[in-house]
Amino acid sequence: MENTSVKTHPNDEIRVELDQFLSGYEFEHGAVLVQIPQVPLDLLETTVARNRGYFAYPPQGLLYLSAVFRSIGIETNVLDLNYVTLKETKNENPNVEVVWQSALSEALSKFKTPLVCLSFMFDPTYPAFKQVTDYIRKQIPEACITVGGVAASADPERLLKLGLVDIVFSHEGEGSLKKFYQYLRKETEELPVNLSFINTNKIIRHTQKSVGGDADLDIREEYKKIPINQYHEVGSICNHSRMVGIDVPFATLLSRRGCRARCSFCGVRNFNGAGLRVRTEDSVIQEMETLYHDYGIRYFDWLDDDLLYDRKGIIRLFKKMAEHFTDITWCANNGLIASAITPEMMDGMRESGCVGFKVGLESGNPQVLREVHKPTNLPKF
């Protein structure tokens, strides 16, 4: 009698390993979303902090994740350790380590066994990231620690091999998080995407990659979870925010995800995927109205990598901003594509409160600009 064997599909193997891995953790008790300190803790200086000289960007990405958790019935606590450390550094004799650890312990204690979600955006913040994960491990060793962000997506293997985290969510996290819980709750048999973990044989496994997703998410309710109207008291966003006055409350906005450019030195397309996804103008205005009326925000900074994409749409947005808000200012500190700027756009920017923006002139050499696929030229600059 001829021997026969059944071949196992790779997805079936990962499914078995993932199910075994997930069975060791609790995911329904609540989630603690943490932004790590963005300034090396040993370099913090009271004089600089009092002058609000450090960056104090609100954790916009965590607010989007919090909105997803809310939509699937999971309570969240959002903790910005960057805000906590900057606020403490302003004191006469700051004890930064004790304060951030105390704040983190309090946040973790709100849930029986929380799912801990960390944001790791920039590799220079790795020392602070490790400090935070080490502390969480000591406090709640049974908790599942997850991480997302640009730096995490670039090298998930390092974070897993070092045992700093249990799960890495690569690329944008909102869609991946939804699919993850659908799988956990057996609402679908489809494996969650963009997920990396270590199986019982100490082998790193990755589920299918997927980029893109919904960009029009409503985070207005999530602003209650951070002191958004006090961020200007501990730092600044950029030189433009300081130009309008360090006592002016500020916030950040995101209207477009992705970038049309193909610059070879940039990681935006790797993280967000090709092309752009645009929010409706009304949803952006509604978020601005909440920040303006409920929290007193008067200065906005765009996080968009390609704010001027969709020429007609962005001009409509500028016009609506000018109609709704007569005393705000804003800037595009993340930069604009110089070749996309037109006189009509400049008029709309000025009328809606723009006080400045950046453009990326990476080189004065035309050949270099072509080789890095920069979507502009020297005459345009």
Stockholm file with secondary structure:
# STOCKHOLM 1.0

chainA/1-381         MENTSVKTHPNDEIRVELDQFLSGYEFEHGAVLVQIPQVPLDLLETTVARNRGYFAYPPQGLLYLSAVFRSIGIETNVLDLNYVTLKETKNENPNVEVVWQSALSEALSKFKTPLVCLSFMFDPTYPAFKQVTDYIRKQIPEACITVGGVAASADPERLLKLGLVDIVFSHEGEGSLKKFYQYLRKETEELPVNLSFINTNKIIRHTQKSVGGDADLDIREEYKKIPINQYHEVGSICNHSRMVGIDVPFATLLSRRGCRARCSFCGVRNFNGAGLRVRTEDSVIQEMETLYHDYGIRYFDWLDDDLLYDRKGIIRLFKKMAEHFTDITWCANNGLIASAITPEMMDGMRESGCVGFKVGLESGNPQVLREVHKPTNLPKF
#=GR chainA/1-381 SS CCCCCCCCCHHHHHHHHHHHHHTTSCCSSCEEEEECCSSCGGGCCHHHHHTTCSBCCCCHHHHHHHHHHHHTTCCEEEEEHHHHHHHHHTSSSCCHHHHHHHHHHHHHTTSSSCEEEEECCCGGGHHHHHHHHHHHHHHCTTSCEEEESHHHHHCHHHHHHTTSCSEEECSCSHHHHHHHHHHHTTSCCSCCSSEEEECTTSCEEECCCCCCCCCCCCCGGGGGGTTGGGGGGTCBSSHHHHHTCTTSCEEEECCEEECSCCCTTCCHHHHHCSSEEECCHHHHHHHHHHHHHHHCCCEEEECCSSTTCSHHHHHHHHHHHHHHCSSCEEEEEEEECGGGCCHHHHHHHHHTTEEEEEECCCCSCHHHHHHTTCSCCTTTC
#=GC SS_cons         CCCCCCCCCHHHHHHHHHHHHHTTSCCSSCEEEEECCSSCGGGCCHHHHHTTCSBCCCCHHHHHHHHHHHHTTCCEEEEEHHHHHHHHHTSSSCCHHHHHHHHHHHHHTTSSSCEEEEECCCGGGHHHHHHHHHHHHHHCTTSCEEEESHHHHHCHHHHHHTTSCSEEECSCSHHHHHHHHHHHTTSCCSCCSSEEEECTTSCEEECCCCCCCCCCCCCGGGGGGTTGGGGGGTCBSSHHHHHTCTTSCEEEECCEEECSCCCTTCCHHHHHCSSEEECCHHHHHHHHHHHHHHHCCCEEEECCSSTTCSHHHHHHHHHHHHHHCSSCEEEEEEEECGGGCCHHHHHHHHHTTEEEEEECCCCSCHHHHHHTTCSCCTTTC
//
